[in-house]
Amino acid sequence: MSEPDIAYRTTVEDDHWRAEEFQWARVLATGNAARGMVLLYLQKVCTAFHEFEPAFAAEALDERQLEFFRGRLAARLRQLLTTMRNNDLNGLDGVARLEEILEATESAADMRALAGLAEALHAAGHTLLDALETA
């Protein structure tokens, strides 16, 4: 796989992750602070969900902490959506799906429902990342 024409070297070997990392680099290389911050907040929320899901699967979480986790994950989604709105980026593809995921996060009946949102968020993140790159 050839590297894009940007001054960045990756250590990632997996094709999917490598392509995604270079896409992040291209967004950052534009120098657009708003898009860069949206990317940062997107990665923070994706990381939070992607760490939560395997912790749940490993039975490492206490079901009594549902409200805590709903609040933490929802706060990350709200930060992302607010940043997009404040910078006139809330019309990009993927935003409506992120809003749906926020509602599902806030209303998750149990930890399983909350963990089940990780893949939906990942897919919405790809849609938003594509939109950020072409915005």
C-alpha positions in Angstrom: 0.0 0.0 0.0 1.5 3.4 -1.0 1.5 6.2 1.5 -0.4 9.4 0.8 1.5 12.6 0.0 1.8 13.8 3.6 4.7 14.1 6.0 3.7 11.3 8.3 5.0 7.8 8.9 2.8 5.2 10.7 3.7 1.9 12.5 0.3 0.4 11.8 0.4 -2.6 9.6 -3.3 -3.6 9.5 -4.7 -2.2 6.2 -8.0 -1.0 7.7 -6.4 0.8 10.6 -3.5 2.1 8.5 -6.0 3.7 6.0 -8.0 5.2 8.9 -4.8 6.6 10.5 -3.8 8.2 7.2 -7.3 9.7 6.9 -6.8 11.2 10.3 -3.5 12.6 9.2 -5.0 14.1 6.1 -7.7 15.9 8.1 -5.1 17.2 10.5 -2.8 18.3 7.7 -5.4 20.7 6.4 -4.7 22.9 9.3 -8.5 23.5 9.9 -8.7 23.8 13.7 -12.4 23.1 13.9 -12.2 19.9 11.9 -9.1 18.8 13.9 -10.9 19.3 17.2 -14.0 17.4 15.9 -11.6 14.6 14.9 -10.1 14.7 18.4 -13.5 14.5 20.1 -14.6 11.8 17.8 -11.6 9.7 18.7 -12.1 10.3 22.4 -15.7 9.1 22.2 -14.8 6.1 20.0 -12.0 5.1 22.4 -14.4 5.4 25.4 -16.9 3.1 23.8 -14.3 0.7 22.5 -12.8 0.4 25.9 -16.2 0.0 27.6 -17.4 -2.8 25.3 -14.6 -5.3 26.0 -14.7 -4.5 29.7 -18.3 -5.3 29.7 -17.7 -8.5 27.7 -15.0 -9.5 30.2 -17.6 -9.0 33.1 -15.2 -6.4 34.6 -18.0 -3.8 35.1 -20.5 -3.5 37.9 -24.1 -3.3 36.6 -24.9 -1.0 39.5 -22.7 1.6 37.8 -25.0 1.9 34.7 -25.9 5.5 35.4 -22.3 6.5 35.8 -21.3 5.0 32.5 -24.3 6.3 30.7 -23.4 9.8 31.9 -19.7 9.6 31.0 -20.3 8.2 27.5 -23.2 10.6 26.8 -21.0 13.6 28.0 -18.4 12.6 25.4 -21.0 12.4 22.6 -22.5 15.8 23.7 -19.0 17.4 23.6 -18.5 16.1 20.1 -21.9 17.3 18.9 -21.7 20.7 20.6 -18.2 21.3 19.1 -19.7 20.4 15.6 -22.7 22.7 16.2 -20.5 25.6 17.5 -18.3 25.3 14.4 -21.0 24.9 11.8 -20.1 21.3 11.1 -23.3 19.8 12.4 -24.7 19.4 8.8 -22.1 16.7 8.0 -23.0 13.2 7.2 -23.0 11.0 10.3 -24.3 13.7 12.7 -27.9 12.5 12.7 -26.7 9.0 13.6 -24.5 10.3 16.4 -27.5 12.1 17.8 -29.5 8.8 17.7 -26.6 7.1 19.5 -26.6 9.8 22.1 -30.3 9.2 22.8 -29.7 5.5 23.0 -26.8 6.0 25.4 -28.9 8.2 27.7 -31.7 5.7 27.7 -29.8 2.4 27.8 -31.7 0.0 30.0 -28.6 -2.0 31.0 -24.8 -2.3 30.4 -25.4 -4.8 27.5 -27.4 -2.1 25.6 -24.7 0.4 26.3 -21.9 -1.9 25.1 -24.0 -2.7 22.0 -23.6 0.8 20.8 -19.8 0.6 20.2 -20.1 -0.8 16.6 -22.9 1.7 15.7 -20.6 4.5 16.9 -17.7 3.1 15.0 -19.7 3.0 11.8 -21.0 6.6 12.3 -17.5 7.7 13.0 -16.3 6.4 9.6 -19.1 8.3 8.0 -18.2 11.5 9.8 -14.5 11.0 9.1 -15.2 10.7 5.4 -17.3 13.9 5.6 -14.6 15.8 7.6 -12.0 14.9 5.0 -14.1 16.4 2.2 -15.7 19.3 4.1 
